Amino acid sequence: ELSSKPYFPDERGFPFRVIADHARACTFLIADGVLPSNEGRGYVLRRILRRAVRFGKSLEIEAEFLHLVAGKVVDLMAGAYPELKGRRAFIEKVVRSEEERFLETLSAGLKIAEEMISLTKERGQTVLSGADAFKLYDTYGFPLDLTMDLAAECGLSVDREGFDRAMEEQRAKARLAREAALKEETPEVVPDLFVNVKNDFVGYRRLKAMATILGLAEGGEAVSLVSCGQTGGDERRVTVLLDRVPFYPGGGGQVPDQGELRSTTGALAVKGGLRLPDGRILVYGAPISGRLSVGDRVLAQVDEARRRATARNHTATHLLHKALKIVLGEHANQAGSLVAPDRLRFDFTHFGPLSEDELSRLEEIVNEKIIEDIPVKWKEMDLSTAIAEGATALFGEKYGDRVRVVSIAGFSKELCGGTHVERTGEIGLFMIVSEGSVGSGIRRIEALTGFGALARMRRDREMISEIASSLRTDVANVVGRLEELMGELREARKSLEEAKIKDIHRQAEMLCSNARTVDGVKVALGQVDAGDMETLRMAGDLIRNKLQSGIVVIGARSGDRALLLAMITSDVTKRGFDAGRIIKEAAKEVKGSGGGRPEMAQAGGKDPSGVPRALERAYSLIAEEAGRTCSAGA
């Protein structure tokens, strides 16, 4: 029905079967919470969805259609899979959104691909380069197989090996960037450092602990002693292994704790931590006084204010995650996060921007749970038990046999190794400060809690007070006063526009009355007070209409730019006069260029002082052209 073409069971029906199969796969993937993206399951979904759309093109279906096929899949399969029926609108919306995005990509990519193919043929080559094919893929999202199809239609092949090399080069660059970032964030640790030495994390229950230094390292080598007097100062990275560690080493998006190690002989500022693959925790930082040695007893003290601020933000992300599922649907899954003491950032799967109502509802739900002061509890259990009890696990995350489950009674239950508040009331306040896209199918919310949210509210209040003061009103009437001023501004602009139009009419009348005649052709020529090309064209239209028959050449200064315009009535163009030719020559006087049709042409230039010369040059050209047409007629 959509293609108005008959179905055949042989190879002619292949596009129909591909679309049906892919529409079914897309429907079930989206129902299962998968959204189109550039990696993992989302990438598989995107590829099969776009392949179905391309086969729709082969059936000459130009408009969006796949969401209609997905709806039909729901109709046919809802009996066996009733959950599809409740998600029908969402499935259709996701498919349509991705289909529209792909059609836009196709439109832009087709133009670039055609240009590349044309240039390849002009050079006498029969192979489209792998670099060009990769640019289409990487920059414009153009699938390689579609590029190969287009090339084949034009008698070309594609350098597949070159494409693969370019793809591998990009992957290598990405790997190097990731490794560089990891190296930047990770203290130097040699593989055999601190062998057979274990330690315990005690930071869930306490923020300070007496501990023994089991090992020290600096510059990737084990040392027995570090002192404050050594070179490097605050930039030094000393790695410490303690037998008992209250410092959270970072993980799951949460930044590491900071704090201090202090003994009777010296102290070290802890700047971060790292959990090794075998579970051991290292901390690193720089000495700030005296010296520390292997075997020393130290007081390990976590920065309490920083830890509590981070915990507020971490628990808030759990509340936000659940709120997103309530407001947007079960497909809204965590796709990344940053939990720092000063802010939180939460990435989640969703296909479009959130409305103001949705953002307000999220804030409302989270703050309701904060006000309810719900206990936040955690316990360790087997992974299978946690999943059976309904704990949320992140897709793609690796978990051990034993996991830590953080529960906000009656609201949220997630697998999480981070630090949290004991009751939601400790968060104080939750405030969303931004929401936007960070990739196809991935949205990001940034938010503040506690004192950070309070500071932001205070800043916003002060800003509104300053605005109210500038508007000479009180805070309660700011919106009304702004609307009043906007109305006045609209009226002022309207009056200014009317005055501008009157002035353009006056200038047009003057130029028409001063029009010269060249071999029976009226020529209106002069400089106009117009600040942009749109106004200049308005003046040109008025003059041409008043002349009824003739040539118009006008110019204007627009800041540091020159503007030129030529218009010729159709009866005069029949005599051989060409606006494009006239304007092209005149533009040289303003150090510019331009062109157009015989009836109208325009130009811009860098030298506004040359406008009078350009107009005179145009008049000379018109006179010369008139002489030639006169001689030809004789």
N, C-alpha and C positions, 0 to 999 in steps of 0.2 A: 504493500500500500504506500509506503513512504517513498519508494523508488519508482513506482508505476512500471516496474519491470517484472516479467514472469520468472518464476523459479524453475530451474532445471536440476535434476539429480546428478548430472554429470559435472565436469569441471567448470561449466558455465555458472553453476550454483555455488562455487567455492566462496565468493565474497559474502553471500548470504549466510553460509555456515560459519564463517569466521566471525561475522558480526553477532550472530546468535550465541555462539560459544563464549566470545569475549564479554558480551553484555551480561551473561549469566555469571561469569567469574567476577566481573566488576561489582555486580549487585551483592554477591555474598561477601566479598572482601570488605566493601564499605559497611555492610551490615555488621561485620565483625570488628568494626572500629578502625579499619585501615583507611588512610587518606592519601591522595597522590602526593608524592614527594620525590626527592632526588636520591634517595638511598633506601636500602632494605625492602621491606614489603611494599612500602609506598611507591618505590621505583618500579617494582613489578606491576602494580596497579596502573601506574601512569603509562607504562609501555603498552600494556594490552588495551587500555582504553583508547590511546592514540592510534594504535594499529586498527582498531575497529572503525574509528573515524576516517582513517585513510581509505579503508575498503568501502566506506560509505561514499567517499568521493568517486571511487571507481564505478559506483552505481549511479553517479551523477546526482547524489543527494547533496545539495549545497548548504541548506540550513542545518541548525543543530537538530539532531534526531536521536542520539543514543540514549538520552534520558527517557525518551518515550519507549524505547525498547526495554530499558531497565524497568520501567513501570509495568510493562507487559510480563517481564520475568517475575515480578512480585505477584501479579495476578495469578500466574500459572503455578508458582511454587509455594504460595502462602498456606495452602492446605497442609503441606508436609512440614513447612517451616513458618509457623505463625508469627515468629518475631519479625519477619520481613514486613508484615503489614503495618506494624507500628512505626517502622523506620522508613516507610515508602517516601514520604516528602523529603526526608533528609538525604536518602540515596539519590533521588532525582536531582536535588539541588547540587550535590557534590558533582555528579556526572555532568550536569549542564555547565557548571562553573568551569570545570576542567576542559570541557569541550570548547567553550567559548575562548578560553585562554589559548588552547592549541590552535584554533582557527586564526587567532590573531598572530600567533607565531608563524603559522603557515603563510599568512599574507605577507608579513615582513620578510620572512626567509626566502619566499619565492622570488621576490624582486632581487635580493642580493644574489641568489643562486643563478638567476637568469643573466645577471651582469657578469658573474664569474664565468659562466659557460660561454657567453658571447666573447669575452676577452680571450678565453682559451682558444676558441675557433679562429679569432682574428690573428692570433700568433701562429696559426697553422698547426696547432697541437691537437692530438686526439685523446689526451688523458687529462682529466681534471686533477690538479695536484692534491695530494693528501693534506697539505696545509690548508688549502681552500675548503676542502670537505670538513676538516676539523674545526675551522673557524665557524662554518655554518652550524655545526653541532654544538660547539662550546659557547658561542656568543648568542646565537639565535635559536638554540634548542631544536635545530633541524635534524631529524633522524638520518643516519647514514644511508639506510636502504632507500629512503625517499630521494636523497641526493643522487644515488646510483640510478634510480628510475628516471629522474629528470635528465641526467646526463645521457642515458641510453636513448631516450627519445630524440636527443639532438646528435646522435651518432658518436657520443663520447663514452669512455670508460672512466672509472675513478681509481686513483692510486690507493688501493686498500692498505698496502704495506706502509705507505707514507702516513696514512690516517692513523694506523696502529702505533707508529713511532711517535707521532704527535701526542696521542693519548697517553702513552707510557711516559713521555717527558713531563706531561702535566702531573701525572700521578707521582712521579719521582720528586717534582718540585713540592707537591703537597706533603709528601713524606718528610722531606728535609725541613719544611716549615714546622711540621708537628714535632719533629725531633729537636729542632732548635728551641721551640717553645718549652718542651719538656725539660731540656737541659737548663734553660733559663730558670725554671721553677724548682728544679730538683737539686739538692745538695750533692756534692761529689762523694760518691761512696764506691770503694773498690769492691769487686765481687766477693773476695775472701775476708773482708773485714768483719770482725766480731763473730767469727765462726763458732757454732755450738753455744752461743750465749743467748738466752731467752729473756724476755721481760713481760710485765703485765701492765695492761691499761686499767687505771683505777679512776679515770676522769668522769665516769657517769655519775658517781656518787660524791666525789670530792673535788675541790679546786686547788688543793695543796696537799703535798705528801712529802715525807722524808724519804730520800732515795739515795742509792749508791751509784756512783759513776762506774759503769762496767767497761766503757771504752770511749776513746776520743779519736777524732780524725780531722785532718785539715789538708786541703790540697789533694784529696784522694788517698792519703796515706795515714796509717794509724800512728798516733803520737801518745806519749805518756803524760804530757803536760802542756797546757796553753796558758799564756799570760797576757795581761792587758797591754804591756809595753811593746809587743811585737808590731811590726809594720802592717798596715792594712786598715786599722781603725774599724769604723762601723761597716766597712765593706767586706770584712773577713767573714768566712763561712766555716764555722767550727761545728762539726757533727758530734752529737753526744748520744751514747746509749746508756739509759738508766735502767735499773732493775724494776722500778715502779714509775709509771708515767701518768700524770694527771692531764697532760696536754693532748687534746684531740688532734690527730694528725691531718685531718682534712679528708674529704671523701663525700661522694653523693652530692656534689655541688657546694658543700659547706667548706669554708676556708679554714685553715689550721688555727689552733689557738696560739696566742702569744703570751709572754710572761717573763719569768726570771728564774734562774738557778742561783742560789746563794749558799756559800759555805763560810767557814770561819776564815778562809784565806782569800776568797775572791768571789766574783759574781759574773754571770753571763746573761745577756739579754736574749731571750728565746724569740725568734722571729717566725718560726714555722715548724712543721713536722712532716714526717713521711712514714707511711706504713709499707714495709717491704713485703714481697710476695709470700714470705713464710710467716707473716703475721707480726713480726717484730716492729716496734715503733722507734724511730729516731727523731730527735729534735735538733734544730740547728739555729745558730745565732752568732753573736760576736761578744767577746769578753768586754766587760765594762769596768772591772777593777780587779786588782790582785792577780791570783793565778788559781787554776783548777787542775787537779791531777786525777788520774785513774785511781779508784779506790776511795776518793773523798765522799763524805756524807754531805748531801746538799738538801736544802729546802727547795722543792720544785713548786713554784707558785704561779698559777694561771691568772692572767689579767681578768679579774672577776667581772668588771663592768663590760668589757669586750665580749666575754663568753655569754653573759646574760643577754646582751643585745643581739648576739648571733642566734642564741636559742629562741628568742622571741620571733626572729625572722624565720627560723626553720619551722617552728610549729605553725606559723602563719601560712607557710607554703602548703602544709598538709590541709589546713582549712580551705585554702584557695583551691587546691586540686579538687577537693570534694565539691566545693561550691560551683566550680566550672562544669562538673558533670551534672549537677542539678540544673543549672541555667542553660547550658548548651547541649548536653546529651552525653551519653556514655563514651562517645568517640573522643571526647576531650581528654587525651592522655598526656602525661608529662613527657616532654621531649628534651628536657635539659633544665638546669637551674643554677643559680648562684645564690648562696646564702652567706652574706657578709654581715658584719656588725652594723653597718650604716644603711644597708638596703637589701632588698631581695629581688631576684629576677627569676621569672618562671616562664619557661617555654612549653607550649602545648599544641597538640594537633587540632587544627580547625581550618576551615576552608575560606573564611572571610573575616573582615574586621568586625569587632563587636560594637553594637550600638551603645549610645549613652545609657539607655534603659538597662541593657545587659550589664554594663559596668557598674551602674548604681546598685543593681540587684546583687552582684558579687560582693561589693562592699557591705551591703546590708546583711547578707548571710554570714560573712566572716565576723563582722562586728557583733552580730547577735550571739554567736558562739563564744566570743570573747566575754561579753557581758554575762553570759550564763556561767562563766567561771568553771568550766568542765575539767575534771581531773584528766591529766595526761599520764598514761601508764605505759610501761614497756616490760616485755619479758622475752626470754630466749626460748625457742622451740624448734622442732624439726621443720624443715621447709614444707614437707607434704602436709603437716598439721596446720601450719600457718595458712597455706592456700585453701585447705578445706574449711578453715574458719572464716574465709572471706577476705583475707589480707590482700591488699593491692600490691602486685609485683610489677616492675617496669619491664616492658618487652625489650629483649636484647641485653638486659643486665645479668651478670653472672652472680649466682648466689651459692654459698656453701650448703652443706647438709643441715647445719644449725644457723638459724637466722634470728635477728632481733626484730620484734614486731612492736611498733608504736601505735597505741590506741588512744583516740579521743572519744570517750565513752558515748556510744549511741550515734556517732557521726562519722568517724574516720578510722580506718585501720590500714596501716601500710608497713611494708618491710623497710626498715631504715636503721642505719648505724650511727646517725648523727645525734647531736645533743639537743634537748628540748626543755621547755619550761615544765613545771610540775602541774600548773593549772592554766587554762587558756586566759584567765583574767590577768595574768602577768604580762600578756602581750600589750595590754592597755588600749591600743588603738590601731586600726588597719586603714591604710589610705593608698589607693591606686594613683600613681602619678603619670603613667603612660601605658599605651597599648598599641602594638604595631606588628608588622610582618618582619620576620627574619629569614624567610624562605618560603617556597611554595608549600602551602599546607601547614606551615608552622607560624604560630602567633607568639608574641612575647608581652607579658605584663611585668612592669616594674612597680614596686610598691615600697612603702615605708611602714614601720610599726613604732610603737612606744614613743620615746623621746624624739626620734627622727621625724615621725609623723606630726608630733606636737610642734616641732621647730618649723616644719613646712607649713602647717596651718597658721602659725604665728607670722611667718613671712608673707603668706598670702593675705592675711588680714591687714598687715602693715601696707602691703601694696594697694589693696582696695581702699584703705584710708587715704593714701597719697593720691589715688585717682579721684576719690571723692573731694579731697581738698582742691585739686586742680580744677575740678568741675564746679567748685563752689556750691557743693551740696553735701548732705550727710550720706552715710553708707547705705542706708535703707532706700535712698532715692537714686542711687548710681545708675541703675538700668534705665529708669525713666528719664533721667537727665541725658544719658547717652542717646536714647531713642529720639529725644527732642533735638539734640544737636545733629544727629544723623539726618533728621528731617530738614533742618535748616541747611545742612550741607547739600542735600539733594536739590533743594530749591535754588541754592546759590549756583550749583553746577548747571541746573536747567537754565537759569538766567544768563549765565556765562555762555552756554552753548547757543542760546538764542541771539545773544549779542555777537557771537562769532559768526553765525550764519548771516546776520544782517550786514556785518562788515564784509564778508565774502561776497555777498550780493552787490554791495557798493563798489568793491574793487572790480568785480566782473563787469558792472555797468561802465565803469571808467575805461577799462581796457577795450571794451566793445566800441565805445564812442571814439577811442583813439586808434582804432584798427586801421592799418594801412592796406592799400590795394596793390597787388602785384599781378600784372597781366590778367586782371579781372577777378583775381582771387583775394578775398578778404583775409588779412593776416593780423590776428590779435596776439600781441607779444608783450611781455613785461614781467616784472617781479611782483610776487604776491606775498602778503603777510600770512603765511601758513606754517605752523610748527611741525606738521607731519605730512606724509604722503596722502593720507586719507583726506585731509582738508584740501590739499592741493588738487586732488582728483575732483573733489566737490566743486572747487572753483572752475576747473577745466570743463566739467559737465555744464555748468551754468553758462559759461562763455560760448561753448560750442552750440548750445541750444539757442542762445540769443542770436548768434551769427547765422544759424540755419545752414549756411554753406560757407566753408572756409577752413583756415588752419589756425590752431591755437598752440602757442609755445609759451609756457610760463615756468618760472623758477622761484625757489624760496630758500631761505637759510633756516636750518634746524640745528641750533647749537653749533657744533663744529663740523656739521655736514651740510652739503649742498644737495638740493632736490630739483630735478628737472622733469617736465612732463610735456609731451606733444600729443595733440589730438587732431585728426583730420576727418572731415565729413566724407561719407562714402562717394558722393559725386566728384569730389576733388581727388580722391585716391585713384579714380578711373583715369585721371589725366597724368598719372605717373608719380604723384607725390607719395612719399613713404615716411611715416612717422618714425619707424624704427631706424631708418638710415639717417634721418635728421638728428635724432636724439643721440645716436651712437657717436656722431662727429662732435656735437655740441658738448657731450660729456667730457671730452678731452680737456676742455677749458677749466673744468673743476677737478681735474685729476681723478676722474671716475670712469665708470662704464655703465652701460645699460643697453636696452633693446626692447623689442616688442613687435606688435603687428603693424601693418601699414596704417590702420585706423588709430592706434594708440600705442605709445611707448613711454617708458620712464627710465630715469637714471638717478644714481646717487654718486656723490663725490666727496673727496677729503678737503677741498678748498672752497669754502662758501664765498670767499671774496671774488671768485671767478664767475659767479652767476651772471653779472652784466655782460661779460665777454662771451659766455656761452649763448646768451640770448641773441647777441649780435651775430655770432657765428651761425646760429640757426637761421636768422633772417637772410644772411648772405647765401646760405645753401638753398633756401627757398627761392631766392631771386635767380640763382644759377639754374635751378631745376626748371623754373618758369621759362627762362631763356631757351633751354634745351627743348622743352615741350613745344614752345612757340616755333622754333626752327624746324622741328619735326613736322609740325602741322603745315608749315609753309611748303 
